[in-house]
Amino acid sequence: MQNQPRAGAVNVPFISTQPALSRRRFLRGAGILLSLPLLDAMRPSFASLRAGDVSTTPGGKPRRMLGICNNLGLLPDHFFPKQSGRDYDLSPYLEILKQHRNDFTVFSGVSHPDVDGGHPADNCFLTAARHPGSAGFRNTISLDQYIGERIGHLTRFPSLTFGVNVQQGQKSLAWTSSGVLIPCEEKASDIYRRLFLRGTPEEMDNQVRKLELGESILDAVAGQAKDLQRNVGARDRDRLDQYFTSVRELEQRMAMSKEWEHKPKPVVTASVPLDPESPRAYMEKVALMYDMARLAFETDSTRSISLMLDSVNSPALDLGETKTTDGYHNLSHHGKSEAKLSQLRSIDEWHMKLLAKLFSDLKAIQEDGEPLLDRTMILYGSNLGNANTHVTTNLPTLFAGGGFKHGQHLGFDKDRNYPLPNLFVSMLQRMGLEVDKFASATGTMRGLEMA
């Protein structure tokens, strides 16, 4: 986000006495059009190589993160427990998860500071960028990409971005450091093929050639940029220095990606999933995405996944024996209609059932003698505290697994909310990253301890 001028300050425009530099002149010699935003947009495809990167957390255990946002949330009265602490009574929705009670922590009274605007806030669920509905808003890096940049070189895919019924080009949980949206993968079959099906030798060679071509283009642009350093001011030299650094890092990530092209992919017994044709099969799609996340973590293909459940963009749902009579979004504006509330409860209960199955599946998988759930952090929540009123405070938040001491309800002030980004700092530290700040965080999550 841009810095705001101080109160009473006079805005003085930057004035240069140098002739304007043509961007096309800068790029003409290479015969290409390449800019820094494009470089940032390419970053999610490759792993970052940084000094001091870690392969695992202390103790040698790989840690993973799955961030899930249901952008219409849950009915608050049925989700939040009435008591705080470890001896709280399970709410109706949490009762569905009772067999996993000691595997998750439920939060109330949390939100992203100054993330307002109702529905547009879903794009900020993993970024916590302020005022998403404001003019000129630019997003910031998301939690999944922050992780991917730092430990993504350890796996074939630095991160994966999934979605269900997503409004493509408009919605995603994954954003680069320059605020570029990363499109969601919506077909489980395509995700499966990327994870486990190996291309022909010709296809692999072609991919390597594309990576090599990318390196040569970056070299050409960087060479031209160096020629400019003698003719620009100090401010532009700083920008060019940052550019050179990003070019070289990207070249390193491309080199690492070439190595992965020649490594065999994991072999799994699961077959290629069959994609539902209708967006009405919303819950079936959610279940498939959970399966893909589990397989990706089980095979250590990635350690960072985001999943956008675009309920706003979903029609009336087919829930097996139950079929909703209106679109998901329209139902969320229930106006206390019992008919709509009843259907919303059925939808929310389905979400809890699918989460319970995901927890069970991850607990059933052993990695070095430990359940995979103990090494996988699952964040489930929403950008809306109440979809009926579009408020972005008191967000329903569930946090499971990952090697924390769970089995509690951490209840904070519902009027003056505690910053949810503090949980992100705790998660990053559990990943083995030496950080004490992310977005608007003020520290780590109070009351949440590592196991």
N, C-alpha and C positions, 0 to 999 in steps of 0.2 A: 504494500500500500504506500501511497505517496505521503511524504511528510507534510503536515499542515503548518502554515505560517503561524508564528507567535501572535497572540493578541496585540493589536496596535502596531504590528510590524508593517513596513512598507515593502510591497512586492516589487523588486527591481529586476527586470528581465536581464538574462545573460546576453552580453553584447560581445561579438567577436569582430576583430578587425581583419581576420583572415578571409580570403575568398571561400565561398561555399564549396565544399568537397562533394563531388558527384559520386553517389553510391555506384552508379553504373560504370563510372570510370574505374572505380576500385575493383569491380568484378569483371571488367571487359576482357582482360587478358585470359582468364580461365574459361570464358564462354559459358558461365553458369550464373545462377541466381541463388545465393546462399546468404542467410542472415542469422544473427544470434538467436532469435526466437526459434528458428528452425532447428538449430543445434540443440537447444533445450528440449524441443519437442521430441527429438530423437533419443534423448537420454533414457527413457524407460525401457528401450529395447536392449540396452547393454548394461553390463555390470560396472560399477565404479571401483577404481583402484586408488586407494588413498593410504597415505602413510599411517601406520598404527591401526589398520583394519584388524578386526578380530574374527576368528573363525567360529568360535563358540563363546558362551558365557564362561566365567570362572568355573572350573570343575570339568570342563570339556563337554558340556551338554549343549547341543543345538537347540535354539529357541525359535518359536514361530508365532506369527500373528495373523489372525483373521478378523477383519473389521467389517461388521454388517450394519447397514442402515436401512430400516424400514421407514420410508419417508412419510408415512401416515401414523406412525407410532402405535400405541396401545391404549385401551381405555384405562385412564389412571386409577379409577376406583377399584378396578379388578387386578391391577398390577402391583401397586405399591402396598407393602405391609404396613400395618398400623403401629407396630412397635419397632424400635431400633435395637441394635446389638445382636448377640448370637442366639438369644432365646426368643426371637420374634416368631409370631405365628405366620405361617405361609399364607399369602393371599390366594384367591381363587386361581389365578394364572400360574403362580409359582407352585401351587399344589401339584400341577402337572409335571413339575420338575423335581418332585420331592425325593426321588431316589438319588438325585445328584445334589442334594442340599449342601453338602460339604465341599462341593466342587465349584461353587459360584458365590459371588458377592453381588447383592443388589444395592443400587444407589438411588437416593432421592435427594431433591434439593440441589441438583447439579445442572450446570449449563455452560455454554461457551460465552464468555463475556462479550457483549456488544454484537453477537451474531443474531441479527434480527431479520425481519422481512418475510417471515412465514415460510412459504414453500421454497424460495431460493436458498434458504439456509441448508438444504440437504447437500448441496455441493460443498459445504463447509464442514460437514460432519467430521472429517478426518484432517481438516486444515485449521479450523477455528479462526479463519480470516474474518475480520470485523466487517459489519454492515454490507452483506452480500446484495442487498436490494438497492444500494445507492448507485447514483450515476458515476460511471468511470470505475466501478469496482473491478479489482484484479485479484484473483485468488492467489494463495500461497501454496507451498509444498505440503502435500498430504503425508500423514504418518506412514502409510505403506511405502511411499516413494522415498521418504527419508531413510527408512530401514533399508530399502533396496539399494540406494546409493552407497550405503556403507558396508553392507555384508552381502550384496547381491552377487558378487563375483564367486561366492562359494557354491552357488547352485546354477543349474542350467538357465533358469529364469530368475532374474533379480526380483521380479514381482509379477503378480498376475492380477488382472482387473476383470471381475465378473459382474454381470447384471441380469436382472429379470424384468422383462417388459419395459426396458429403459427407453426414454426419449433420447435417441442417439444424437450426439452433437450438442445436447443441452444439459445432460445429467451424467455425473460420474462421481465416485468417491476419490478417484486418483487424479492428482494434479502435480505437474512438475514444479521445480523451484521458480520458474518464470511465470507460473500461473496458467499453463497450457493444459487443457483437459485431455485426459487419456481415455479413449473410447473403451466401452465395456465389451467383453466377449459374452454373447448371449446364448450361443449354441453349445450345449454340453458336448456334442459330438466333435465340434471343432476344437474345443479345449482338450478333449481326449487325444485327438490326432496330434496336436502340438506336443502334448506331454509324452506320448508313448509310441507313435508310429514314425518310423524312420523313412526318410525320402530315398529315392533312387540315387545311385552315385552321381548321375548327371545333375539331379536337383541339388544335391549337396555342393557339388563343384560350382554350380551356378550361384548359390547363396554365398559361397566364399568369394567368388569373383565380385559380387555386389559389395561385399564388405571391403574388399581391396580397392574397388573403385571409390568408395566413400573415403577411404584413407587418402587416396591420391588427390581427391577434390579438396579435402581439408588442408593438405600440404600446399596446394596451389594458392588457396585463399590466404593461408597464414603467411606464405612467402610475399604476397602482394601487400599484406597488412604491415609487415616489417619495413617495407620500403616507405611507408607513410610516416613512420615514427619521427623522421627528421623534420617533417613539415607540419606537425600538429602541436598544440599546446599541451601543458602538463595534464589538464583534465582529460583530454582525449588519449594521452599516452597511458594514463591509468586504465582507461576503458580497454585500450588495445592489449595491455598486459593481461587483464582479465580474460580477454578473448583468446590470447595465445594459450593461456592455462586451460581454458575449456576445450580448445581444439586438441591439445596434447592428451588431455584426459580422455576425450572421446576416442582418439586413436588407440589409446591403451585398451579401452573397453571393447573396441572393434577387434583388436587382436585376441582378446580373451574370448570373444564370441566366436571367432574362427576356430579356436581350439574346441569349443563345445560342439561345433558342427561335425567333428570327426569322432566324437565320443559316442558309444552306443547308448540308446535310450533305455530306461528301465522296462522290465517285462512284468506285466501284471496279468492276473487271471480274469479281471473284469473285462467285459466285452464293450464294444463301442455303444454308447447310450443312444436311445431313440429319442429325438427331440420332439416334444409336443408341438403340434401345428398351431394350436389356438392360444392366444393370450389368456383365455379363460382358465386354462390349465396352470394357473399361477403357482399353486402349491406343489404340483408335480415338478415345475421348473425349479422352484426353490430347493426341493429335495435333491434334484440332480446336481445343482450347484454345490450343495453341501457334500455330495459324493465326490465331485471333482476336487474340491478343496481337500477332503480327506486323502484322496489318492495322491494329490500333489505333495502333501506333507509326508505321507507314508513313504514315498519314494524319494524324499528330500529333493524334489525338483525345484522348489522355491521355499522361501521362509516368510513370505509376505504376500497376503492376498486381501483384496478389498471386494466387497459385494454390495452393490446397490440394488435394493428391492424397490423398484419404482411403482409403488402402490398407486400413486397419483395417476399414472398412465395406464392403469389396469381396468378392464371392463368388469361387468358382473362375473363372478367367479363360479367355477364348477368345483364344489367341495365334496364330491362323491354323492352321498345321499342328500346332502344339503346343497342347494343352488341359491346364490344370492339374486335378488330381484333388481338390483341397481348396481351401477359402477362403484368400485371401491371408494373413489374420491367422494362421490355423492353420499354414500353411506356414512362417511366420516363426518359430514355435516348433518348430524342426526337430529339436532334440535330437540333432543330428549324423546324422540319418537321410539317407543318400545319395540316396534317392528324393526327399525333400523338398528337399534342397540342390540337386539337379539342376534341379528346377522353379523354384526361386528364382533360380538363375543365368540361366535363360531369361527370367524376368521382368525381372531387373536389366539384362540385355543389351538387352532391348527399350527400357528407359528410356534407355540410352546411345545407341541408334540414333535415337530420337526427338529427343534433345538434339542429336546430330550434324546431323540434318536442320534443326532450328531454327537452329543456328549457320550452316549453309550458306545457308538462306533469307535470313537477315538480312545476310549478307555479300554476297549477290547484289543487294541493294537499295542504290542510291546516294542519298545525301542531300548535296547541295552538293559532290559529288565524293568523298565518303567513304562507306565501307560502313556501313550502318545499325548493324551489330554494334559498330563502334567508338564509337558513341554510345549503346549500350544495354547496361547492366549486367545480367547474368543471374546470380542467386544460386540455386544448386540444392543442397539439402541435406535434413537430417532432424533431428528432435528426439531421435532415438534413435541412439546409437552402435552398438548391437547389439540388434536387436529380439528376439532369442532370450532375452536376459537383461534387457531393459528398461532398460539403462543409458543415461544421458543425458550421457555424457562421450565424448570423442574422436569428435565428430560428423563423418560423411562430408560434406565441403563442397567444392563446385566453384564457382568464380567466373570468369565469362567476360565478355569485351568491355568496353565502357565507357571505353576510352581509358587503360588501364593497361598496364604492362610485364608481360606474362604469360610463359608458357612455363616455369613453375617449380613445384616442390613445396615449400611452406613447412611444414616439419615442426616442431611444438612438442612440449613435454613431454607424453607421453600419460598421465602420472600426475597432474601438476599442470598442468592445461590453461591455455592462453592464452585470454583472453576474446574470443569471437567478436563481441560488440558493437563491438569496435574496428574491425572491418571495416565496420560500419554507419556509423561516424563518417567513415571514408574515403569511403564511398559518398555520404554527404550532402555532404561537401566537394566531391566530383566533380560533384554536382548544382549547385554554385555557392552552397551555403548556408554561412554563416559560423557553424559550430558546432564545438565541441570535446568534446561530451558527448552520449551517448545511452544511456539505461538504465544498465547497469553497466559501460560502457566506461571504460577508463583512458587512452585516447588514440586515435590512429589505428593501423591494422594495421601492425605491424612487418614490414618486408621487402617491402611492396607499394608500388610507386611509380607515379605517373602517367606516362603516355607523353608 
